Amino acid sequence: MRIGSNLWQRIIFWGFPPLLLILVYFSIGFYYENNDDVSRDYALRNQEHPIFNFIVWLPLLSEVLGRLYIINPAFPFYSFFIYGILLVSIYITASFFINKKSEDPEFYWISWGFFLLFFIAAISENVMYLTYTRVAILACGLIILKLVFSEKLTRFQTVILWTFLLIASFIRFSCLNLSFLVLVPAFVIQFIREGKNVLYRSSLIIPVILISVIFQIYETSPEVDQIGVIQKIYDYKYIDSDKIMDEQGKLLLEAIYKWFYADTKIINTDVLRNFLDDYHINFLKSSFKYDVVYFIDLVLRNYFFLLLINLALLIFFYKTKTKKEFLFIVCYYIFFYVMITFISLALKSEPRIIGPSILLFTIVLFVLADVESAVRWLVRQRFFMALVLFSFALTVYKINSRVNFNIAVRKKNEATLKTINDFSKGKVVLITSLGSHISFLDPFKYYPMYMGDKMVRLSGGLSFLPENQKMVSNIVGSVSILGLFQKASNNDQIVLIATEDDKDFLGRYFRFFYNKEFLFSPIEEERFQNEQLKAFVVSQ
């Protein structure tokens, strides 16, 4: 009997990926670092004063999403887009594991069981670390893998995959680069096996790279340029602060780490570039030995299940492949783990890089091994399967507390948003650190943010955007943060919402750069007693 002709099996193949996606939503969601994405989504979908600028996207996509949100602010276009890309990744992974034309009904269900076990555990190990960057790395890699390693794609399927790859590459071009880098050794191994056919199929991804590069070159803006400099300093975060002796350098570095970019007179692209020239970046934290130990500990703690699968597949290659091919595979292992160690540590982006990269690498290993042969061999290894099931149980147990934490923080941040909304009505609000208080939100829930008469962002990725500068100009007549605080000191309806730490920083900032002494007196203390953010009136 041909498995592919069975209606129920077709229903299962097309029905399970959406169910897995629902599982991802309920167990993980997109909670981590939502100040990078949800802040450009829910908290800014305000009909009175909308700010629609998805700075991590190419401007073309930013504009498209912005126009869609203007039409319907309550609809989660962004979340549907990201979850849609993830759904494509799940389908592609399932297509590698499930052979719909297999003549062995028993193995068909074994492969389904192994795929579900593998994918649930692998996704669970990415708990808190599955946002747009992670999704883009995984999606770009899997689509490229499907295009290059699938010999019988129809033209229609090829066009669909090519289109999804182009869209996924727009999320972040660096994610496409990393995915391609992970896959290059696999292409070499497959080329040795097949020859020119692999080169032909690999050529399909060249147009995507060229189109993405063209969009990157021609669709730039001053904000994108500035965020690039900021991100370089922030991601390569190992500037030796001990070498910064002057107060100005120390305050600039503190401002960078706080994402305080509202004051374009003091902190702008030229100043940031000069700062980079004056203080060189150390790519590693302290010593090579320390960094390697740190990386190994991180990977063992967070990705044990995937490492166990990697080890088992290495044994499978040793037992079933020729010495020459096994040597190529060993070189691939070494290349991948050395590469990912240095990239993740240099970028200070360990979880966002390591999780999806190891998951992608593991799927590539299955494809190189021939998924059916590898799964048949793995399920016969009783000791290994016992370890896998034990690891799976530990993973599920481990994420339970993480999920509970996510939900608790989400409820807390929802309460914070309500407090800010209720307090802000009729006022001009100067706010810091909002990004950290709109994280962990439900990606499909609408959080209308009342922005008062005006809400000026003093820190965060939005603080240097033109829309924010226009708000400052509308209040004081010029883009002057000093003028803004001077006006606030004479107007009780202009209030500051900030953490105690940010309040102290602002005092030191104005004292040094402007020789002005501002005092911040707390108000509405009872309303904000359970919040990290507090409300202050400004005086001189």
N, C-alpha and C positions, 0 to 999 in steps of 0.2 A: 504493500500500500504506500502511495506517495503521501508523505506527511503534509506537503504543501496543499494538497487537495482537500484536506479535512477542514470543514467550515469552522469548527470550534477552535482548531489550532490557529487559524487565521485571525479569529476574533481575539484569542489570547495574545497573539503577537502584536496586534494593533491596540489592544486594550491595556496591556500591562504597563507600557511606558508612561501613559498619563497617570496611572495609579501610583507609579514610582514618583512622578513629579508632585503629586498631592502629598505623598509621604515626605518628600523633601520640604515642602511648604510647612507642614505641621511640625516636623521634627527640627528643622533648621531655619527655614525662611531666609531672608536676606537681612540679617541683623547687624553683622559686623561692619564697622566703618560706614555706617549709613550716612554720616556727614559728607561722604564723597558722592553719594548718589541720591538718597532719599531727600537730602536737603535741597537738591535741585529738582525735587519732584513734589512730594506731598506738602511739606511745610511752606513751599513757595507757590502753591496753586491757589493763589488768592485773587479774586476777581477785581478787587479795588486797586491793588498795587502788585501786579504780578512781576516776578523776575524769572524769566525763562532763559537760562543759559547753562547748558550742560557742558561745562568747560572740559570735561574729560573726553567729550565726543568731538568729532569734526563739526565745524560750524553748520554744515549742511544738515546733519542729523539733529543738531541742537535746534535749528530753526524749524524743522519738521515737527519735532516733539513740542516745541513751544506753541506752534500754531494749533496743534491738536488739543493742547491743554487750554488754550483760549476758547476753543469751541466747546469743550466739556471739561472743566477743571476737576470734576469728581471722578472721572474715569481713569484707572491706573494704566495708562498707555505704556509707561516705562516698564512696569513690572511684567505686563503681558509680553513685551518685547524680550526682556531678559529670560523669563521663564520659557518663552517660545524657543529661544536659542538653546536653552538647556534641554528642552524636550527633543530637539533635533539630535543633540549629543546622545541622549538615552537611546533613541531609535537606532542610531548608527552603531552604538555599542552592542545593542541586542542583535543587530543584523550580523555582526561578527560571530556572536556566540550561538545563534540559533540558525541551524541549517534547515530551511523550510522544505528542502527537497530530499532530506535524509530518508533512507529506506528502513531505518531502525527506529520504530516508535518508542521503544524503551529509552534509547539514548536521547531522543528528542526531549523527553521530560526531564532526564538527568541534566541535560545542558541548560534547560530553563531553570531548574533548581539551582544549579551552580551560578548561573548568571545573576539570579535574584540575590543569592547569598553574597556574591562578589560585589554587586553594585550597591546594595544596601550598606554593607560594611564599609566599602570605599567612600561612599558619600557621607556616612556617619563619621568617618575619620576626618572629614573636612568640615565638621560642625564649627560654626562661627567663621568659617573661612571660605564662604562660597558667595562672593558678590561678583560684580561685573568683570573684574580682572580675572578671577578664577574661571568664570564661565567662558570668557573669551579665549583663554589659554586652552581649555579643554575642547571647546567647540572648534576652534581653528585647527587644532591638532587632529581631531577625529575626522573632520571633513577632508583634510589633506590625506589622511591615512586611507579613507574610503576611496578617494579619487585615484590614488596611486596603486593601491593593492587590490582593487576590485577589477577583475578582467572583463566582466560581462555587464557593465553598466550600459543602459540604453542612452541614446542622445538626450532624451527627456530627463532621465535621472542625473546625467552629467550636468546639464544646464541648471537643474534645481540645486544640486550640491554646490556648483560653482557660484550661484547667486547667494546661497547661504554663507559661503566662505567669504565673499565680498562684504556682505553685511556684517558678519562677525568680525572681520578685520577692521571695520570702521569703529568698533567699540573702543579698541586701543591697538594701534599699529604695532606697538612693542610686544603685545601678546601674540600676534601673528609671527613676529620674528622669533620669539622664544619657542613657540610650537614647532616652527620649521627647524630650529636648531636641534631640538630633541629628536626630530625625525630623520635628520640627515644620515646618521650611521645606518638606520634601518633601510633607507633608500640604497645605500651602497651595498648592503648585504643582499637585498632583493635584486639589485642590478647584477651581482655576481651569479645569482641563481637564474635569472630570466634573460638578461641582456637588454637589447634596445627597447623592448616593450615598456620597461619601467621608465626609460628616458622619455618615451612618447607620452605616457600618462602623467609623468612629472611636469611636463611642459604645460599642462592644463592650469597649473597654479601660477605660472609666470604672469599672465595678464592681471590676475588679482593683485599681485605685488606691485605691478606697474601702476595700476589704477589707484591703489592706496597711496603710493608714493606721490603721484600727481596731486591727489586731493590734499595730502599733507603739505605739499609745497605751496599750492595756490589758495588753499582755504585756511589762511592764517589770519591772526588778528593780534593787536597789541596785548590783549588779555592772554591769549594762548602763549605768546612769547614770554610774558611775565610768569605765567604759571610754570613754564618750562624751567626757568631759572630757579624759582621757588622750590619746585619739585626736586631739582638737582641737589640743592642744599639740604632739603628736608629728608630725602631718601638716602643720600650719601651722608648720613648724619654723624659721621665720625670726625668732624672738625675738632682739632685738639684745642679745647677751650682753655687749657692751661696757658697756651701761648698768646691768648688774647688778654693783654694787660690793660688796655685803655677802656674806659667806661663806655664809650660809644660802641666799640666792637662787641662788648658784652651785652649791651642793650639791644643791638641789632640782632645778635644771635638769639636772644630770648624772644624778641619779636617774631623772628622767623619760626621758631618752634611753637609759638602761640598763634601763628598765622595772622599776625596783626599787620594788615596791609591797607587799612583805610586811609592812612596819612601818606599820600603819594608824594608829598613834598620831601619827606624824610626817607621813606622806603619806596624805591621804584626800581625798575629794571637796571638802570645804570649803577645805582648804589649797590644792588645785589651782586652784579657782575664784578664790581670793584672789590666787594667783600670776598668773593671767591678768589680773586687774584691775590689779595693780601693774606688770606688764610687758606692754605692748601688742605684738601680733604684727605683724611686717612681712610682707606677703603676697609681696613680691618679694625676691629675694636681695640685690641691691645697687641696680642702676639698671635702668630700663626697657630701655635699649639692651642691656645685658649679658644680661638675661633672654631677650630676643627672639633674640639671636645664639646663645645657649645652646640654645634650643628648636629653632631651624632646624638647627643642627649635629646635634643628637640625632636629629631626624626624618630628615635626609638620610642619616645613617650607618646607621640601623636599619630604615628603611621605604622604601628607594629603589624597590623593586618596586611597592608600592602607589601611591607618588607618580607613578611613570611611567604606571600605569594611569589615575590621576586626570587627568593631563595629556592623555593620549590621548582620554579621554572628553570633556574640555573642548573639544578640537578637533572631535570628532564632533558635539557640540551646536552648535558654531559653523557647521559645514558643513551640517547637516541640519535645524536648527530655525529658527523665525522669530526675528527680532531681539528681539521682546518676550520670548519664552520663553528665549532665550539670556541675556538680561539677568537674568531670574529665577534662572537656574542660576548665573551669575557671583555674584550676591548670596548664593546658598546656599554657594558655595565660600568666599567671604569670611567669612560668618557662622560656618561650621564651624571654619575654621582660626584665626580670632581667638578664638572661644569655647574651643576645646580648648587653645590656648596659655595663656590666662589660668587656666583651671581646673587644668590639669596643673601649672603652675608654682606656683600658689597652694597646692595640696595637697601639693606635693613628691611627687607620685605619677606622674611622667612616663610610665614604661613601662606601668604598670598601667592608665593612662587612655588614652594615645596609641594603643597597638597595637590593641586591640579597637575603639576609636572610629573609627580610620581604616579598618579593615577593614569595619566596619558602614557607614560613609559611602560607601565604594567600591561595596558591594553595592547601596545605595540609588540611586547614580548609574546603575548598570546597569539597575535596574528603571525609573527615570524615563526612561532612553533607549530602553527596550524592548530587552530582553536580546538577542533574536534579531537585530534590526537592528544593534545595537552590535557584537556578535560578528562578524557578517558583514562589517561595515566594518573592524573591527580586523584580522582575519586577512588582508584584502586589502592592508594596508599593510605591505609587505615590510620597509621600513627599521624600522618600529616593532616588528614581530614579531622582527626580529633583535635589537633592543635588549631586548625582553622575554626572549628566550631567553638572551641574555648575562647579564641581570640575574638570571634564574633560576639560571643556573650559578654566579654569584657568591654568591647566597644559600645554595645548597646547600653550596658550599665553606666559606662563612663559619660555618655552623652546625656543621660537622664538628668543629672544635676546641671549640666550645661543648658539644657532646654528649659529647665525650671528657672535657672538664673536669667535666661533671655526673656522669659515671660514676665518675671518679676520686674526686671529693669524696664521692659516695655510699659507695664502698667504705671511704674513710677514716672517715666518720661511723658506718658500721656497726661498724667496729673500735672506735671510741670508745664506742659503746653497749655493746659486749661487755666492754670494759675496766671501764666503770662498773658493769655488772651483776655481774661477777666480784668487784669490789672491795667492793661495797655489802652483800653478804650478811651479815646479822647486825648491821648497823650502822644508826645513825640518820644520815641524810645531809642536809646543808644544801647546796643546789646553786644556782649562778648560771649564767646564759647557756646553759642547756640547749637553748633554742630554736634557736640557731644551729648546734647540733651534732646536731639531728635533722631538719635540712633535707636536701634532695636525696635523700630516701629513695624507694624503690620504692613507688608508690602502691597496689600490689596485694600487697605482701609484709607479713606479720605480724611486727612487731618487739616481742616481749614485753619490757616494761621492768620489771626487778626493782627494786622501790622500797625494798628493805631493810625494817627494822622500820617505818621512816617515811622519807619523802623530802620535805623541806620546800623549796618553791620560793622562793628569795629574790628572784628577778627573773623577768621575763617576764609575759605576759598572764594566767598562772594564779596569780601570786603573791598577788593580792588576793582570790581566790575563797574562798567559805566553807569548801570542803573543805580548802584549804591552811591556813586559820586554825584549823580543828579539829585538824589535825595538830600545830600549834604548841601549842595548848591541851592536847592529850593528853600532850605531852612535859613542859611546865613548869607546867601547871595554870591558865594564863591566856594570852591572846593578847598575848604580850610578846616581841618580838624580842630586846630586851636580856636578858630572863630566859633566853631560848633560848641566847644566846651565853655567858651566865654559867654556865649548866649545862654547856654544851659545854666550857668551860674546866676543868671538874672531872671530865670523863668522856671517856676516850679512845675510847669507842665512838660518840661523836657527832663526826662529822668534816665538814669543809668541802671541797667540790669547787668550784673557781672558777678563773678565769683570773688571771694575775698582776695585770692591771689592775683586775679586780673586787676582788681581795684588798686592793689599795692603797686603793680607794674605800671599802671597808667599814671599814678602819682610820680614815680621815679622818671617815667618817660617825659612828661611835661616839664619836670624840674630840670632835667639835663638838656633836652633839645630846645626848649623855649624859655627856660628860666622863669617858669610860672608855677605857682603853688596852688593846686586845686585840692579842696577838701571834699570828702564824700561822706555824707551823713545818711545812715540807714533809715528807711521809711517802710511802713507796712510790714513790720517785722513779724507780726503774728501770721500774716498771709504767707510769708516766705520761710517760716520757721523750719519746715521740713525739706527745704530746697537748698541745693548748692548755690544756685543763682540767688542773689539778693538784690533788692531795689535800693537805689541811693539818689539823693538830690545832690547837685553839684554846687559848690560855693568857692569863693576865692578869699 
